[in-house]
Amino acid sequence: MIEIEIRKVVEEVISEAKRKAEEILEEGGRERERILFEARKEVEMKKDEMQKEADLAVKKIETIEATKSRMDSKEILQKTRMKIIEDIYREFYGGLDVEGTLKSMHSIGIKSIKNAGAVYVSENDFEAAKRIFPDVKKSGIKGGIVIESADGRESVNLSMEVIDEIFRNRTFPGVYEILFGERKAKAK
Protein backbone atom coordinates (compact mmCIF):
# COMPACT_ATOMS: atom_id res chain seq x y z
CA MET A 1 0.00 0.00 0.00
CA ILE A 2 2.78 2.34 0.68
CA GLU A 3 4.13 1.46 -2.63
CA ILE A 4 0.84 2.40 -4.26
CA GLU A 5 0.76 5.63 -2.41
CA ILE A 6 4.36 6.38 -3.34
CA ARG A 7 3.50 5.63 -6.94
CA LYS A 8 0.49 7.85 -6.66
CA VAL A 9 2.61 10.66 -5.20
CA VAL A 10 5.27 10.14 -7.87
CA GLU A 11 2.59 10.18 -10.58
CA GLU A 12 1.11 13.33 -9.11
CA VAL A 13 4.55 14.96 -8.95
CA ILE A 14 5.29 13.86 -12.51
CA SER A 15 1.85 14.97 -13.64
CA GLU A 16 2.33 18.32 -11.88
CA ALA A 17 5.82 18.66 -13.40
CA LYS A 18 4.43 17.87 -16.86
CA ARG A 19 1.63 20.37 -16.36
CA LYS A 20 4.10 23.03 -15.20
CA ALA A 21 6.46 22.14 -18.04
CA GLU A 22 3.58 22.50 -20.51
CA GLU A 23 2.64 25.84 -18.92
CA ILE A 24 6.26 26.97 -19.14
CA LEU A 25 6.47 25.81 -22.76
CA GLU A 26 3.16 27.45 -23.52
CA GLU A 27 4.28 30.68 -21.81
CA GLY A 28 7.61 30.43 -23.67
CA GLY A 29 5.75 29.97 -26.96
CA ARG A 30 3.61 33.03 -26.25
CA GLU A 31 6.70 35.01 -25.27
CA ARG A 32 8.47 33.79 -28.42
CA GLU A 33 5.48 34.88 -30.57
CA ARG A 34 5.38 38.27 -28.79
CA ILE A 35 9.13 38.77 -29.37
CA LEU A 36 8.79 37.72 -33.02
CA PHE A 37 5.82 40.06 -33.46
CA GLU A 38 7.75 42.99 -31.96
CA ALA A 39 10.81 42.15 -34.08
CA ARG A 40 8.72 41.97 -37.26
CA LYS A 41 7.03 45.23 -36.35
CA GLU A 42 10.41 46.92 -35.76
CA VAL A 43 11.82 45.49 -39.01
CA GLU A 44 8.78 46.79 -40.91
CA MET A 45 9.19 50.25 -39.34
CA LYS A 46 12.91 50.30 -40.20
CA LYS A 47 12.11 49.15 -43.72
CA ASP A 48 9.54 51.96 -44.16
CA GLU A 49 12.00 54.51 -42.73
CA MET A 50 14.77 53.32 -45.05
CA GLN A 51 12.40 53.44 -48.04
CA LYS A 52 11.42 57.02 -47.17
CA GLU A 53 15.11 57.98 -46.87
CA ALA A 54 15.86 56.30 -50.20
CA ASP A 55 12.91 58.06 -51.87
CA LEU A 56 14.06 61.39 -50.44
CA ALA A 57 17.63 60.79 -51.65
CA VAL A 58 16.37 59.92 -55.14
CA LYS A 59 14.19 63.03 -55.15
CA LYS A 60 17.17 65.20 -54.10
CA ILE A 61 19.33 63.69 -56.84
CA GLU A 62 16.58 64.23 -59.42
CA THR A 63 16.19 67.85 -58.28
CA ILE A 64 19.94 68.45 -58.44
CA GLU A 65 20.13 66.88 -61.90
CA ALA A 66 17.16 68.90 -63.16
CA THR A 67 18.65 72.11 -61.75
CA LYS A 68 22.05 71.32 -63.28
CA SER A 69 20.39 70.55 -66.61
CA ARG A 70 18.49 73.86 -66.53
CA MET A 71 21.68 75.72 -65.64
CA ASP A 72 23.59 73.98 -68.44
CA SER A 73 20.81 74.85 -70.89
CA LYS A 74 20.83 78.49 -69.78
CA GLU A 75 24.62 78.63 -70.07
CA ILE A 76 24.52 77.17 -73.59
CA LEU A 77 21.76 79.60 -74.57
CA GLN A 78 23.69 82.54 -73.11
CA LYS A 79 26.91 81.54 -74.90
CA THR A 80 25.00 81.23 -78.17
CA ARG A 81 23.42 84.64 -77.68
CA MET A 82 26.78 86.21 -76.87
CA LYS A 83 28.30 84.65 -80.01
CA ILE A 84 25.48 86.08 -82.14
CA ILE A 85 26.06 89.55 -80.68
CA GLU A 86 29.83 89.21 -81.13
CA ASP A 87 29.27 88.29 -84.79
CA ILE A 88 27.12 91.40 -85.23
CA TYR A 89 29.80 93.67 -83.75
CA ARG A 90 32.52 91.96 -85.82
CA GLU A 91 30.48 92.47 -88.99
CA PHE A 92 29.91 96.12 -88.08
CA TYR A 93 33.64 96.78 -87.57
CA GLY A 94 34.53 94.80 -90.69
CA GLY A 95 32.42 97.17 -92.77
CA LEU A 96 34.28 100.32 -91.65
CA ASP A 97 36.41 102.27 -94.12
CA VAL A 98 39.89 102.26 -92.53
CA GLU A 99 41.17 105.52 -94.00
CA GLY A 100 37.93 107.38 -93.35
CA THR A 101 37.77 106.06 -89.79
CA LEU A 102 41.41 107.01 -89.08
CA LYS A 103 40.82 110.55 -90.46
CA SER A 104 37.67 110.98 -88.33
CA MET A 105 39.43 109.73 -85.20
CA HIS A 106 42.38 112.04 -85.85
CA SER A 107 40.19 115.12 -86.31
CA ILE A 108 38.42 114.32 -83.02
CA GLY A 109 41.65 113.52 -81.17
CA ILE A 110 43.64 116.62 -82.12
CA LYS A 111 40.94 118.79 -80.53
CA SER A 112 41.93 117.32 -77.16
CA ILE A 113 45.69 117.66 -77.43
CA LYS A 114 47.99 120.64 -77.93
CA ASN A 115 50.78 120.35 -80.44
CA ALA A 116 50.01 116.87 -81.79
CA GLY A 117 52.96 114.72 -82.66
CA ALA A 118 53.15 111.03 -83.53
CA VAL A 119 50.13 108.96 -84.42
CA TYR A 120 50.21 105.31 -83.37
CA VAL A 121 48.18 102.74 -85.27
CA SER A 122 47.87 98.98 -85.46
CA GLU A 123 50.13 97.00 -87.72
CA ASN A 124 47.12 96.21 -89.94
CA ASP A 125 46.29 99.92 -90.37
CA PHE A 126 49.89 101.12 -90.81
CA GLU A 127 49.95 101.26 -94.64
CA ALA A 128 46.66 103.20 -94.78
CA ALA A 129 47.85 105.56 -92.01
CA LYS A 130 51.14 106.33 -93.84
CA ARG A 131 49.08 107.80 -96.69
CA ILE A 132 47.32 110.15 -94.26
CA PHE A 133 49.70 111.16 -91.46
CA PRO A 134 53.30 112.39 -91.67
CA ASP A 135 54.50 110.87 -88.36
CA VAL A 136 53.04 107.36 -88.04
CA LYS A 137 54.29 104.56 -85.82
CA LYS A 138 53.17 100.99 -85.30
CA SER A 139 51.62 100.09 -81.97
CA GLY A 140 50.19 97.01 -80.32
CA ILE A 141 46.61 98.30 -80.54
CA LYS A 142 44.00 96.38 -82.53
CA GLY A 143 42.85 99.39 -84.51
CA GLY A 144 42.05 103.06 -84.24
CA ILE A 145 44.71 105.59 -83.25
CA VAL A 146 46.60 106.98 -80.29
CA ILE A 147 47.77 110.56 -80.76
CA GLU A 148 50.75 111.69 -78.74
CA SER A 149 51.79 115.31 -78.13
CA ALA A 150 55.05 116.43 -79.71
CA ASP A 151 56.76 116.49 -76.29
CA GLY A 152 55.39 113.03 -75.44
CA ARG A 153 53.70 114.18 -72.20
CA GLU A 154 50.10 113.79 -73.32
CA SER A 155 48.22 111.32 -75.41
CA VAL A 156 44.68 110.74 -76.61
CA ASN A 157 43.68 107.10 -76.83
CA LEU A 158 41.16 106.47 -79.57
CA SER A 159 42.20 102.86 -80.04
CA MET A 160 39.54 100.37 -81.07
CA GLU A 161 39.91 98.69 -77.68
CA VAL A 162 38.76 101.88 -75.90
CA ILE A 163 36.14 102.79 -78.49
CA ASP A 164 34.83 99.23 -78.61
CA GLU A 165 34.43 99.11 -74.84
CA ILE A 166 32.52 102.41 -74.78
CA PHE A 167 30.47 101.43 -77.83
CA ARG A 168 29.53 98.03 -76.44
CA ASN A 169 28.67 99.40 -72.99
CA ARG A 170 26.32 101.91 -74.60
CA THR A 171 24.76 99.68 -77.24
CA PHE A 172 24.82 96.18 -75.78
CA PRO A 173 21.62 96.37 -73.69
CA GLY A 174 19.62 97.66 -76.66
CA VAL A 175 21.09 95.15 -79.10
CA TYR A 176 20.41 92.32 -76.66
CA GLU A 177 16.83 93.44 -76.15
CA ILE A 178 16.18 93.83 -79.88
CA LEU A 179 17.57 90.37 -80.63
CA PHE A 180 16.19 88.39 -77.70
CA GLY A 181 13.33 90.45 -76.25
CA GLU A 182 15.00 90.60 -72.83
CA ARG A 183 16.86 93.42 -71.14
CA LYS A 184 20.49 92.72 -70.23
CA ALA A 185 22.43 95.32 -68.30
CA LYS A 186 25.89 94.94 -69.83
CA ALA A 187 28.16 92.83 -71.95
CA LYS A 188 30.33 90.23 -70.30
Number of C-alpha atoms within 10 A of each C-alpha: 6 7 8 9 10 11 12 12 12 12 12 12 12 12 12 12 12 12 12 12 12 12 12 12 13 12 12 12 12 12 12 13 12 12 12 12 12 12 12 12 12 12 12 12 12 12 12 12 12 12 12 12 12 12 12 12 12 12 12 12 12 12 12 12 12 12 12 12 12 12 12 12 12 12 12 12 12 12 12 12 15 15 12 14 17 13 12 13 16 11 11 10 13 10 8 10 9 17 15 12 13 22 16 12 18 21 10 13 19 17 11 13 16 13 13 21 19 18 22 26 28 20 15 14 20 16 14 14 24 14 10 14 15 11 12 19 17 16 17 10 20 14 24 24 28 22 25 22 17 14 11 12 7 16 20 19 18 22 21 19 14 13 14 16 12 12 13 17 15 14 13 20 16 18 18 20 13 11 12 11 10 12 14 13 13 13 14 7
